[in-house]
């Protein structure tokens, strides 16, 4: 799948740091700068938070996409994967991660098991329906060398987040389904 962009050069430069393989022009899915008022598959407000806009709009456009998250103390890797391919990737702060999680419309989030995971799951309970796959980070680490060779443009935290989306784990249904009697 080819992702294209039409709009201001400044916005394109911001978007291509996040969108893997983005090119200037129309594609299978075309992202447009909303200021152009052009017809496109995905419109983003380039005067706002381009990172959050892209995760929100592309996760809605690409049905069945998965969000991979590698939690860290200072920075977090996050990727949007569709049909096994990373579409969006970034290393973000906790505040940016919370904004992405709130705006994204994925039904499945893959995250590595770490002491930080409990707080993420707690914050996701308000976003039902969403499922979380908890992946053993040690097992996922075996995919790192192969993924780094295949996707050399991704940073280490992004590679870890991607590895979580590709492996199996424990599926957590975090939404309350109990009714009061």
C-alpha positions as CSV (number, residue, x, y, z in Angstrom):
1,X,0.0,0.0,0.0
2,X,1.3,3.4,-0.9
3,X,0.5,6.4,1.3
4,X,0.6,9.8,-0.4
5,X,0.4,13.3,0.9
6,X,-0.8,16.6,-0.6
7,X,-0.4,19.9,1.2
8,X,2.1,22.3,2.6
9,X,5.7,21.2,2.5
10,X,6.1,22.0,6.3
11,X,3.3,19.6,7.1
12,X,4.7,16.9,4.7
13,X,8.1,17.1,6.4
14,X,6.4,16.6,9.8
15,X,4.2,13.7,8.6
16,X,7.0,11.8,6.8
17,X,9.0,11.5,10.0
18,X,6.0,9.5,11.4
19,X,4.5,7.8,8.3
20,X,6.6,5.0,6.9
21,X,7.3,5.4,3.2
22,X,5.2,8.6,2.7
23,X,5.6,10.3,-0.6
24,X,4.4,13.6,-2.0
25,X,1.4,13.0,-4.3
26,X,-1.7,10.9,-4.4
27,X,-1.5,7.2,-3.3
28,X,-3.7,4.2,-2.4
29,X,-4.5,6.3,0.6
30,X,-4.0,10.0,0.3
31,X,-3.4,12.2,3.4
32,X,-4.3,15.9,2.8
33,X,-3.5,19.1,4.7
34,X,-7.0,20.3,5.7
35,X,-6.0,23.9,4.8
36,X,-6.1,22.9,1.2
37,X,-9.8,21.9,1.3
38,X,-8.9,19.1,-1.1
39,X,-10.7,15.8,-1.4
40,X,-8.7,13.0,0.2
41,X,-9.0,9.8,2.1
42,X,-7.6,11.3,5.3
43,X,-7.6,15.0,6.2
44,X,-5.3,16.3,9.0
45,X,-5.1,19.7,10.6
46,X,-1.4,20.6,10.1
47,X,-1.7,23.5,12.6
48,X,-2.6,21.1,15.3
49,X,-0.7,18.0,16.7
50,X,0.2,16.2,13.5
51,X,1.4,13.1,15.4
52,X,-2.0,12.6,17.2
53,X,-3.9,13.5,14.1
54,X,-2.2,10.8,12.0
55,X,-2.6,8.1,14.6
56,X,-6.3,9.0,15.0
57,X,-7.2,9.3,11.4
58,X,-5.2,6.4,10.0
59,X,-6.3,4.0,12.7
60,X,-9.9,4.9,11.8
61,X,-9.2,4.5,8.0
62,X,-7.3,1.2,8.3
63,X,-9.8,-1.2,9.8
64,X,-8.1,-4.0,11.8
65,X,-5.0,-2.0,12.6
66,X,-3.1,-2.8,15.8
67,X,-1.3,-0.4,18.1
68,X,2.0,-1.6,19.5
69,X,3.4,0.1,22.6
70,X,6.8,-0.2,24.2
71,X,6.5,1.5,27.6
72,X,9.6,3.1,29.1
73,X,10.3,5.5,32.0
74,X,11.4,8.4,29.8
75,X,10.2,7.5,26.4
76,X,7.8,5.1,24.7
77,X,7.8,3.5,21.4
78,X,4.5,3.4,19.5
79,X,3.6,1.9,16.1
80,X,0.4,1.5,14.1
81,X,0.5,-1.8,12.2
82,X,-1.8,-2.8,9.4
83,X,-1.7,-6.3,7.8
84,X,1.7,-6.9,9.4
85,X,3.3,-3.7,8.2
86,X,4.2,-0.7,10.3
87,X,2.4,2.3,8.9
88,X,3.1,4.9,11.7
89,X,6.0,4.9,14.1
90,X,7.3,7.3,16.8
91,X,9.1,7.6,20.1
92,X,6.9,9.7,22.4
93,X,6.6,11.0,25.9
94,X,4.0,9.6,28.3
95,X,1.7,12.6,27.7
96,X,1.9,12.1,23.9
97,X,1.3,8.4,24.3
98,X,-1.9,9.1,26.4
99,X,-3.1,11.5,23.6
100,X,-2.5,8.9,20.9
101,X,-4.3,6.2,22.9
102,X,-7.3,8.5,23.5
103,X,-7.5,9.5,19.9
104,X,-6.8,6.1,18.2
105,X,-9.7,3.9,17.2
106,X,-8.0,0.5,17.2
107,X,-9.6,-2.4,18.9
108,X,-6.4,-4.2,19.9
109,X,-3.3,-2.8,21.6
110,X,-0.1,-5.0,22.0
111,X,2.1,-4.1,24.9
112,X,5.2,-5.6,26.5
113,X,4.9,-6.9,30.0
114,X,6.7,-4.6,32.4
115,X,6.0,-2.9,35.8
116,X,4.7,0.1,33.8
117,X,2.0,-1.9,32.1
118,X,-0.5,-1.9,35.0
119,X,-0.9,1.9,34.8
120,X,-1.5,1.8,31.0
121,X,-4.2,-0.9,31.4
122,X,-5.8,1.1,34.1
123,X,-6.0,4.2,31.8
124,X,-7.4,2.1,28.9
125,X,-10.4,0.8,30.9
126,X,-12.2,4.0,30.0
127,X,-11.7,3.3,26.3
128,X,-13.8,0.2,26.0
129,X,-14.2,-1.7,23.8
130,X,-10.5,-2.3,23.5
131,X,-8.5,-5.5,24.0
132,X,-4.9,-5.6,25.2
133,X,-2.4,-8.4,24.3
134,X,0.3,-8.6,27.0
135,X,3.5,-9.9,25.3
136,X,6.5,-11.4,27.1
137,X,9.3,-8.9,26.4
138,X,12.0,-11.5,26.6
139,X,10.4,-13.6,23.9
140,X,9.7,-10.6,21.7
141,X,13.4,-9.6,22.0
142,X,14.3,-12.5,19.7
143,X,12.6,-10.7,16.8
144,X,14.7,-7.5,17.2
145,X,17.6,-8.3,15.0
146,X,15.4,-9.5,12.1
147,X,13.1,-6.5,12.5
148,X,16.0,-4.1,12.6
149,X,17.3,-5.4,9.3
150,X,13.9,-5.3,7.7
151,X,13.0,-1.8,9.0
152,X,16.3,0.1,9.6
153,X,14.5,3.5,9.8
154,X,12.8,2.5,13.1
155,X,14.3,3.4,16.4
156,X,14.9,0.7,19.1
157,X,11.7,1.5,21.1
158,X,9.7,1.5,17.9
159,X,11.2,-1.9,16.9
160,X,10.2,-3.3,20.4
161,X,6.6,-2.0,19.9
162,X,6.5,-3.6,16.5
163,X,7.7,-6.9,17.8
164,X,4.9,-6.9,20.3
165,X,2.3,-6.7,17.5
166,X,3.8,-9.6,15.6
167,X,3.9,-12.2,18.5
168,X,1.4,-13.9,20.6
169,X,0.6,-13.1,24.2
170,X,-2.1,-13.1,26.8
171,X,-5.3,-11.5,25.6
172,X,-6.7,-9.2,28.3
173,X,-10.4,-8.2,28.1
174,X,-10.2,-5.1,30.3
175,X,-13.8,-3.9,29.9
176,X,-16.3,-4.5,32.7
177,X,-19.1,-6.7,31.5
178,X,-20.7,-7.2,34.9
179,X,-24.2,-5.8,35.5
180,X,-25.5,-4.7,38.9
181,X,-28.2,-6.9,40.3
